């Protein structure tokens, strides 16, 4: 069993759901649901809106001024601008999530292709056992590298390798694979054949590092949060005249929608973490390990009858 699959080890599983059963989601709450995270703030905003409406009814009586009703029109225009910013923010975060998923899909394909070629080109069971363990370990090393997690122990067939935990572990594993290919005396033409898939390991690693190390620009993220805060805090002042006490649930609902989009974008813009909506890296590592084990059994070849 691979170290990543040992009993008792922490696992982070992406939420699985039936997209057609959308009505049941209304009454379900889960760890990734933004309602729980925003509930304390929503309560505070409800109290704030209630105080604004109370002051309007008891003291200010702004509804008597005909010009004050036009303030809500300006607020509506600001809401349109805010919605456009949130659409751009969400699309940008999802693009990062989807690109990361495609990269890991490419890693799955390259691992399978490389295992198939090695199973044919290297019939020695000892060599197959080494590459089976090394190919299954690379995605685990990449996952821990992207999460800045501790380095896990190498599988038994790879215990002769020395890893530097302070260094770039995925590069070290890829280097060990190439060194083993050269050590077994693989001809140059065959080495070039498998090099394309092995090179993709480094390309996937570099692209994932680019996504992880390049967050949304700080100024843009701060500006959007400030815009949401100012918009929501001024909303009861603009609409208390026209909505009355209904301004309390309306403002809370608007805040929930706007803040939820921002929270979701923050969660998926780094898809390599352990949030429920991040990529299921444990499942992808297990898929690669299972595929490689099937292709490279590491057993002596059967005799031809």
DAZI-V961331 format. One record per pair of residues at least 4 apart in sequence whose C-alpha atoms are under 8 Angstrom apart, sorted by the first residue. I is the first residue (numbers start at 0). J is the second residue. If there is no record, write none. Layout:
BEGIN
i->I j->J
i->I j->J
END
This chain:
BEGIN
i->0 j->4
i->0 j->5
i->1 j->5
i->1 j->154
i->2 j->151
i->2 j->152
i->2 j->154
i->3 j->8
i->3 j->139
i->3 j->151
i->3 j->281
i->4 j->8
i->4 j->285
i->10 j->281
i->11 j->273
i->11 j->274
i->11 j->275
i->11 j->279
i->11 j->281
i->12 j->275
i->12 j->279
i->12 j->281
i->12 j->282
i->13 j->274
i->13 j->275
i->13 j->276
i->13 j->277
i->13 j->278
i->13 j->279
i->14 j->275
i->14 j->276
i->17 j->21
i->20 j->24
i->21 j->25
i->23 j->27
i->24 j->28
i->28 j->32
i->28 j->35
i->30 j->275
i->31 j->274
i->31 j->275
i->31 j->276
i->32 j->36
i->33 j->37
i->33 j->259
i->33 j->262
i->33 j->263
i->34 j->38
i->34 j->255
i->34 j->259
i->37 j->41
i->37 j->255
i->37 j->258
i->37 j->259
i->38 j->42
i->39 j->43
i->40 j->44
i->41 j->45
i->41 j->251
i->41 j->254
i->41 j->255
i->42 j->46
i->43 j->47
i->44 j->48
i->44 j->232
i->44 j->250
i->44 j->251
i->45 j->49
i->45 j->247
i->45 j->248
i->45 j->250
i->45 j->251
i->46 j->50
i->47 j->51
i->48 j->52
i->48 j->235
i->48 j->246
i->48 j->247
i->48 j->250
i->49 j->53
i->49 j->244
i->49 j->247
i->50 j->54
i->51 j->55
i->51 j->235
i->51 j->236
i->51 j->239
i->52 j->56
i->52 j->235
i->52 j->239
i->52 j->243
i->52 j->244
i->52 j->246
i->53 j->57
i->54 j->58
i->54 j->59
i->55 j->59
i->55 j->60
i->55 j->61
i->55 j->239
i->55 j->240
i->56 j->60
i->61 j->67
i->61 j->240
i->62 j->67
i->62 j->68
i->62 j->240
i->62 j->241
i->64 j->68
i->66 j->70
i->68 j->72
i->68 j->237
i->68 j->240
i->68 j->241
i->69 j->73
i->70 j->74
i->70 j->237
i->71 j->75
i->71 j->237
i->71 j->238
i->72 j->76
i->73 j->77
i->74 j->78
i->74 j->230
i->74 j->234
i->74 j->237
i->75 j->79
i->76 j->80
i->77 j->81
i->77 j->230
i->78 j->82
i->78 j->230
i->79 j->83
i->80 j->84
i->81 j->85
i->81 j->226
i->81 j->227
i->82 j->86
i->83 j->87
i->84 j->88
i->84 j->223
i->85 j->89
i->85 j->223
i->85 j->257
i->85 j->260
i->85 j->261
i->86 j->90
i->87 j->91
i->88 j->92
i->88 j->261
i->88 j->264
i->89 j->93
i->89 j->260
i->89 j->261
i->89 j->263
i->89 j->264
i->90 j->94
i->91 j->95
i->91 j->268
i->92 j->96
i->92 j->264
i->92 j->265
i->92 j->267
i->92 j->268
i->93 j->97
i->93 j->264
i->93 j->267
i->93 j->268
i->94 j->98
i->95 j->99
i->95 j->210
i->95 j->267
i->95 j->268
i->95 j->269
i->95 j->270
i->96 j->100
i->96 j->267
i->96 j->268
i->96 j->269
i->96 j->270
i->96 j->277
i->96 j->278
i->97 j->101
i->98 j->102
i->99 j->103
i->99 j->207
i->99 j->210
i->99 j->270
i->100 j->104
i->100 j->278
i->101 j->105
i->102 j->106
i->102 j->203
i->102 j->206
i->102 j->207
i->103 j->107
i->103 j->203
i->103 j->283
i->104 j->108
i->105 j->109
i->105 j->203
i->106 j->110
i->106 j->199
i->106 j->200
i->106 j->203
i->107 j->111
i->107 j->283
i->107 j->286
i->107 j->287
i->108 j->112
i->109 j->113
i->109 j->196
i->109 j->197
i->109 j->199
i->109 j->200
i->110 j->114
i->110 j->134
i->110 j->196
i->110 j->287
i->110 j->291
i->111 j->115
i->111 j->287
i->111 j->290
i->111 j->291
i->111 j->294
i->112 j->116
i->112 j->196
i->113 j->117
i->113 j->193
i->113 j->196
i->113 j->197
i->114 j->118
i->114 j->130
i->114 j->131
i->114 j->134
i->114 j->291
i->114 j->294
i->114 j->295
i->115 j->119
i->115 j->294
i->115 j->295
i->116 j->120
i->116 j->193
i->117 j->121
i->117 j->122
i->117 j->127
i->117 j->193
i->117 j->295
i->118 j->122
i->118 j->127
i->118 j->294
i->118 j->295
i->120 j->189
i->121 j->126
i->121 j->127
i->122 j->126
i->122 j->127
i->122 j->300
i->123 j->127
i->123 j->297
i->123 j->299
i->124 j->128
i->124 j->297
i->124 j->298
i->124 j->299
i->124 j->300
i->125 j->129
i->125 j->297
i->126 j->130
i->126 j->297
i->127 j->131
i->127 j->295
i->127 j->296
i->127 j->297
i->128 j->132
i->128 j->156
i->128 j->295
i->128 j->296
i->128 j->297
i->129 j->133
i->129 j->156
i->129 j->157
i->130 j->134
i->130 j->176
i->130 j->295
i->131 j->135
i->131 j->288
i->131 j->291
i->131 j->292
i->131 j->295
i->131 j->296
i->131 j->297
i->132 j->136
i->132 j->154
i->132 j->155
i->132 j->156
i->132 j->157
i->133 j->137
i->133 j->154
i->133 j->157
i->133 j->172
i->133 j->176
i->134 j->138
i->134 j->287
i->134 j->288
i->134 j->291
i->135 j->139
i->135 j->284
i->135 j->287
i->135 j->288
i->135 j->291
i->136 j->140
i->136 j->153
i->136 j->154
i->136 j->172
i->136 j->288
i->137 j->141
i->137 j->169
i->137 j->172
i->137 j->173
i->138 j->142
i->138 j->169
i->138 j->284
i->138 j->287
i->139 j->143
i->139 j->284
i->140 j->144
i->140 j->150
i->140 j->151
i->140 j->168
i->140 j->169
i->141 j->145
i->141 j->168
i->141 j->169
i->141 j->204
i->142 j->146
i->142 j->271
i->142 j->280
i->143 j->147
i->143 j->148
i->143 j->149
i->143 j->150
i->144 j->148
i->144 j->150
i->144 j->167
i->144 j->168
i->144 j->169
i->145 j->207
i->145 j->208
i->145 j->211
i->145 j->271
i->146 j->271
i->146 j->272
i->149 j->164
i->150 j->164
i->150 j->168
i->153 j->157
i->153 j->158
i->154 j->158
i->160 j->175
i->162 j->168
i->162 j->171
i->163 j->167
i->163 j->168
i->164 j->168
i->167 j->171
i->168 j->172
i->169 j->173
i->169 j->204
i->170 j->174
i->170 j->201
i->171 j->175
i->172 j->176
i->173 j->177
i->173 j->197
i->173 j->200
i->173 j->201
i->174 j->178
i->175 j->179
i->176 j->180
i->177 j->181
i->178 j->182
i->179 j->183
i->180 j->184
i->180 j->185
i->180 j->190
i->181 j->185
i->185 j->189
i->185 j->190
i->186 j->190
i->187 j->191
i->188 j->192
i->189 j->193
i->190 j->194
i->191 j->195
i->193 j->197
i->194 j->198
i->195 j->199
i->196 j->200
i->197 j->201
i->198 j->202
i->199 j->203
i->200 j->204
i->201 j->205
i->202 j->206
i->203 j->207
i->204 j->208
i->205 j->209
i->206 j->210
i->207 j->211
i->208 j->212
i->209 j->213
i->210 j->214
i->210 j->269
i->211 j->269
i->211 j->271
i->214 j->268
i->214 j->269
i->215 j->219
i->215 j->220
i->215 j->268
i->216 j->220
i->217 j->221
i->218 j->222
i->219 j->223
i->220 j->224
i->221 j->225
i->222 j->226
i->223 j->227
i->224 j->228
i->225 j->229
i->226 j->230
i->227 j->231
i->227 j->254
i->227 j->257
i->227 j->258
i->228 j->232
i->229 j->233
i->230 j->234
i->231 j->235
i->231 j->250
i->231 j->253
i->231 j->254
i->232 j->236
i->233 j->237
i->234 j->238
i->234 j->250
i->235 j->239
i->235 j->246
i->235 j->247
i->235 j->250
i->236 j->240
i->238 j->242
i->238 j->243
i->238 j->246
i->239 j->243
i->239 j->244
i->239 j->245
i->239 j->246
i->242 j->246
i->245 j->249
i->246 j->250
i->247 j->251
i->248 j->252
i->249 j->253
i->250 j->254
i->251 j->255
i->252 j->256
i->253 j->257
i->254 j->258
i->255 j->259
i->256 j->260
i->257 j->261
i->258 j->262
i->259 j->263
i->260 j->264
i->261 j->265
i->262 j->266
i->263 j->267
i->264 j->268
i->265 j->269
i->266 j->270
i->266 j->274
i->266 j->276
i->266 j->277
i->267 j->276
i->267 j->277
i->269 j->277
i->270 j->276
i->270 j->277
i->270 j->278
i->271 j->277
i->271 j->278
i->271 j->280
i->272 j->277
i->272 j->278
i->273 j->277
i->279 j->283
i->280 j->284
i->281 j->285
i->282 j->286
i->283 j->287
i->284 j->288
i->285 j->289
i->286 j->290
i->287 j->291
i->288 j->292
i->289 j->293
i->290 j->294
i->291 j->295
i->292 j->296
END
